[in-house]
Amino acid sequence: MGSSPITCSIYVKGGRSDRSFLIIWGGKELKELVILILAVLAYYFIIFDKRMPKSTITLFIGLILMASHLVKNMNVENLSEIVDFNTLGLLFGMMITVSILEETGLFQYLVVKMLRLSKANYIRTIVFLMMVVALTSAFLDNVITILMTAPMIFLVADTLGVNPTSLIFLTLFIDNIGGMATIIGSPLNIVLGSESGLSFNAFLKNLGTFAIFAFITVFVVFKRYLPKPENADEKLKLLAQMDPKKAITNLPLLKKSLPVFLVVLAGFSMHGILKTELSIISMLGALFILLLSNRKFEDVSKKIDWDTLFFYMGLYMITFSLEKAGFTDTIAKLFMPLKDHPFASSIVFLWISSIITPFLSAVPGTLLMVPVIHKLVSVGFTPYIWWAYGMGANLGTNLTPLGAVQNLIGVSLLEKNQGEKIEFTAFMKLGIKVVLPTMILATIWVSIRFMIWG
């Protein structure tokens, strides 16, 4: 059936303040076209427009999609099905917690300890820091990891008198690599594990082992882009000579907040047993620290990255619209010729996912592709495409700031620290330098897997 013309009807319920407006669009094909145009428009502004705030335009277009009733049941009542408040709540709580811990001098204390362990050697210090990032991100959320480690990176950069940009970028890249190792390591893996039914041990076996080789590859490749400060070891030795205890600037606050933070981390690792969402654990911890320190939301509100929260909310709305408009089924049909070719389908999903996630973002992109993979596996595709997708998606997040929320957080922290904007293209120029070699490594890895096990 062809598209019928757009019609618009507006009705007003009784009462001066009780007014509602309804736009009725005609024709399924026309609705899908409008949704696609709005989505493309949003990504155009995100990627290419340097003047328009990303969070504002993304949420604005998301709300247009909701207000226009282009998608059935896309309304405030169903907002929890559209926006992943678990991820947003987790981020909100950790922003509060880490901002308070930052005031105590804890991160400076950890840096001094790290420098002593590395004997104040510059490269060894960076290696140790990146190992901490990788291990932390494997068992904690990527966002938590970047919020915890960024202050340490800034302190090292300040000590050396260098621009922290490349160090923060390396931290983000390693954060994403470490996060791919376990089912709880990244929001992407949490979604993938939940939807596929794959176990913790299965993730560790299939993605964890590969993550070790990817870590080595990223560090070797990116080492040449790190700053090369003069007298680096001597400068670090001065910091290493500092009494770690003197780095603590607010011991009473540390004694109150650190135990709560450790309990929160334990809660994250056991959230499956506790049957409690990560967001609830995160916000409970943040609120408890606020209560113990006798602080209001107003006291920490300036340290909450509201732009990132609203930007992600808008992205969820746009992705939900694309899925409900039927683009998922259309995508699934494109892969049907690969049904009887397990190796080829795995390689295709490996590379397709590395292209999707950098631009749709890890979780929204995965939520869009999960129904596609479900459908394909149910009709006879190899289940290994789950792993191929997970591998490519995690590696692909390193390509753009849109790849994952931790990328946005890292860029935001860097912009605040440096007082200058980090352009989308600048991120891509560095991102491609690690994504391409790790994707080649992943292709070899998948090829060997099929050569041995078939």
N, C-alpha and C positions, 0 to 999 in steps of 0.2 A: 504494500500500500504506500502510495506517495505521501510526501509531506503536505500537511494542510497549512494554511497561513497562520502566522502568529496572531493570537487574539489576546486581548488584555481586559480583564474585568476587575473592578475595584469595588469592594463593599465595605460599609462602615457599620459596626455593631452599635447598639444603643449606648448612650452616655458620651459625655464630652471627652473623657480620657480613654475610653475603651474603643480604640480604633485599630483595625487591621486591614492590611492590603494584600491582595493575592494576584500574582501574575500567572496566567495560564498560557503555556506554550503549546502549540500544536505540532504534531508529527514527531515520531520517535527519532527519525534520521536528523531532523532539524535540531532537536534537543542535543543529540550526540555531537553534532557539528559545533553548536554554541559552547558546549562543555570543553571540547577540544581546543577551540579558539581561545577561550579564557585561560585554559591551562598553559597553552603555548605563550600567551601574552604574559602570564605570571613568570614563567621561566625566562622569557626575554628580558624582563625588568631585573630579575635576579642576577642573570649572567652578564648582561651587556650594559644596563643603565647604571651609571656611577652616581647619579644625583638622587635617585629615588631610594628611600630607606627600604631595604629588603623586607623587613618585618611588616612594615606598613602596607606595602603593595600586596604581599602574599596573603595576609589576613584579610585585607580589603576584598580581594578576588574570591577568597574562600567564603566570605560572608555574602558576597553577591550570589554565588552558587547556591547558598542556603536560602537566601531571601527570595530568589527567583523560582524556587520549587522545580528546578530542572530535574532534580533527582528525587525520586519518591522516598518519603520518610527521612529526608535530610533536614532535620529541624532540631530545635533546642532540646526537646524531649529525648532524642536519640543521640545527643552529643557524645555521650560516653562510648558509643559504638563507632563514632567517627574519629574522635581524637583519642590518642593513647595517653590518658591522664596518668597512667602508671609511670611512664617515662618522664613526663613533665613534673610530676610530684617528686619523683626521685631526684631530679635535677634541682628543683626548688629547695628541697630539704638540704641537699649537699652544699648548695651555694651558701646557705646560712651557716651550716656547721663549719665548713672550711674557712669562711671569712672570720669567724670567731677564733678558730685555731691559729689562724695567721697572725692574730694580734698577740698571741702568747710567745712567739719566737720559736715554736716547735720546729718549723721547717728549716730555720737557720741552724738549729741544734743538729738536725739530721744531716745537713750539708757538711757541717764541721766533722761529724762522725765519719761520713763517707770519705772526706778528704784525708782523714787520718788513715783510714783503711787502704786507700789508694796511694798512700805516701806522697800526696800532693802532686802526682803526675797527671798532666792535663788530659791526655788521651785515655789513660786508665780511669780517671775520674768520670769522664763521659761514658766509657764502657760500663762502669759500675752503675751509674745513674740509669742508663738505658736498660740494664738487666733488671733493676728494681722496677722500672716502668713496665717491662714485659711481663714479669712475674705478677706484679700487682694487677695489671689489666686482665690477666688470665683468670683471676679468681674474684675480682671486683669489677664493677661496671667501668667502662672506658671513661665515662664522664668523671667519676670519682677519681680515677687515676690522674687525669689531666689537672683536675682541681687541686690534688694533693702535691703533684710534682712540679707544676709550673712555678710556684714560688721558689723552689730549690734552684730551678734553671735560671730564673731571673737573678738570684743571689750570686750564682757562679759567674754569670755574664757581667754583673756589676763589678764583681771583684776583679775580673780580667779586663774590664773597661772595653767590652766588645758589644756589638749589636746582638741581641738574643734571638733574632728572627730565625736563623738557620737551626739553632739549638732547639727552639720551640717546635719548628717543623719536624725535626728528627724525632722529638718526643712524641708528636702526634702520629707519625708514621709507625714508630715502634709500639705505641699504644694500640693502634689498630691491628698490628701483626700479633701482638700478645693476646688481644681480645678474641682472636679467631680460634685460639687453642682449646677453649672449653665452652660448654653450653651456656655457662653463666658469664662468660667473658665480655659479651657485647649484647646490646638490645637486639641486634640482627640475629645472633645465635639463639637468644631466648625465644624469639618469634619462630625461627626455623625449627628449633627443637620441639617447641610446643605443638606446632602444626604438623610436623612429620612423625612425632613419636619416637625420635631417635634418642638414645640414652647419653648420659654424661660420659661414660666410658667409651662409647662409640665416637663421640666428638673428639675425645682425647686421642684416640687411636688414629682417626682419619684426618683430623685437622691439626691436632696438637704436635704431632711429629713433624709435619710439614712446616709449622710455624717456627720451629727452631732453625731450619735451613733458610727460611724467609728472613728471619731476624739477622742472621749472619750476612745475607745478601744485601739487605738494606743498609746495614752499618758500613760494609765495605764500599758500596756504591756511593753513599752519601758522605763518607769521611772527607772527600776532597772539597765539599762545599761548607765544611765547618770553618769558623773563624780561626785564624792562626795568629794569636796575640803574641807580642814580644814578652819574653821573660814570664811566660805563663806559669811555669812550675814555681818560680820564686813568689809570684803573687798569691798562688794557691797555698804555698807554705805559710805565708803570713796569716791567712785565714785559718789554716789548719792548726796554727799555734794558739789560736784563741781557745780559751776554756769553754767547752761546750755548755757548761752550766750558766755561763754569763750570756749565752745566746738567748736564754729564756728571759723574756721581758715582763711576763705577768704569770708568776708561778701559781697564785691562788686560782686564777682563771683556768690555767692548764690542768690543775688538779681536779677541777670540776668538769671540764669539757672532754679531756682525753679519755677517761673511763667510759663516758657515754659514747664517744666516737668508736671505741673498740667494741663495745656491745653492739652498736649499729653494724659494724663490719661483720661481727659474728652472726648477727641476724640476717645479713645479706647471704652469707654462705649456707644458712639453714632455712632460708625462706620457703623452700619446698616442703620441708618437714613441718615448719610452723604454719604452713598454708596461709601466709600473710604476704601481701604484695610488697615489692621493694619500696614503692612510694610511701606506703604507710610506715614502714620501718624508718625510712629516711626522715620523714616529716615528724614522727614521734621523737626521734633523736634530736632533731633541730629545735623543736619546741621545748624539750626537756632542758637543753643547754640554755635556751633563752630564759627559762624559768629560774634555773640555778644561778645564772649571771644577772638576774633581775633586769632584763632588757626587753624593749618593745620591738615590734616589727619595724617601726619607724627608724630605730637605731641601725638596722642592718639593710634597710630597703635599698640604699644606694649601691650596695655591693651585689645585689641580685641582678642578673643580666636579663631584664624584662624583654629586651628585643629578641633574644634567642628563643625565649618561651613562646612569645606571640608568633614569631616566624615559623616555628615548628608546628604550632597549632594550625596556621594557615596551610602549611604543606599537607597536613593530614586531611584537611577538608578537600583540597584539590585532588589528592590521590583517591580518596573515597569516591568522589564524583566520577573519576575516570573508570574505576572498577565497576560501579553500579551502572554506568552507561554501556557496559558490554564490551569494553576494550579487552578485558581478560579473555573472553571466548575467542575473540578475533586473533589475539596473540597465540593462543593454544593451537589454533588451526594451522598457523604458519609452520609449526614444528612437526606436524604429522608425517611428512615424508621421511623423517629420521627415526621413525618407530622401530624399525628392524636393524638399526645401526647404533648399538650402545656406545661404542667408542666415539663415533662422530657426534652423537647427541650430547655426550658428556663434555667434549671439547667446545661445542657450540654454546652450551649453557655456562661453561667456565668463562668464556669471553663475553657473552651477552650480559651476564650478571655484572662483569667488571665495567661495562658501559652504562648499565641501567642505574646502579647505585650512586655513582658520582653525581648524577644529575637529578634523580628522583629522591635521593637520600636513602640511607641504608634501610631503615624500618619501613617507611612508606613504599619504597621500591620493592622490598621483600613481601610486604603485605599484598602488593599488586601481583607479584609473580607466584606466590604460594598456591593460589587456586589453579594457576596454569600447570604447575608441577604436579599437584594432586591429580588433576584431570589426566595428564599424560601418563603418570605412573599407573593409574587405574586402567588405562587401555593398553598397557603392555610395555611402556618405556622402562629402561633400567632404573632401579631405585638409586643408582649411583649419581644420577643427576642432582639429587639433594646435596651431595657432597661437592659436586662440581660447582653448583650454584653458590654454596656457602663459601667455598674457597675464592672464587672470582669476586663475589660481592664484598668480602672482607678486604681483599687486596685492592679492589676498585675504589673503596672509600678514601684511599690516599690521594686520589686524583684531583678532587675539588673540595672547597670548604663545605659544599652541600652534602658531601658523602656521608657524613655522620654528625650528630649533634656535638660530639667532642671536638670535631674540627672547628665548628662555629664558636665553641667556647674558647678553644685555644687561640683562634684568630682574634676574638673579642678581647681576651686577656692581653694579647700582644699589642693590639691597637691602643688599649688603655695605658700600657706600659710605655709605649713608644710615642704616643700622641699623634700617630699618623695612620691612615687607612691602608689596609692590606687588600690589594685588588684581587679579584677573582682570577684573572689571567696570571698574576704573579704566583698564586698558589699552584695553578696548573703547571707552570713551568718547572717548579720544583717537584710537584707530585708525579709528573710523567717520568722523571728520572728514577723513581723507585718502583712505580707501577709496572712499567714495561719490563724491566729485568725480573721482577718477581712473578709476573704473569708468564714469562717465558719459562721460568723455573717450574711454575705450576703445570704448564703444558707438558713439560718433560716428565714431571711427577705422575700425572694422570696417564700418560703414555706408558710409562714403566709399569704402573699398576695393572693396566689392561694386558700388557705383554706377559706378566707373571701369572695373574689370576684370571684373565680373560673377561 
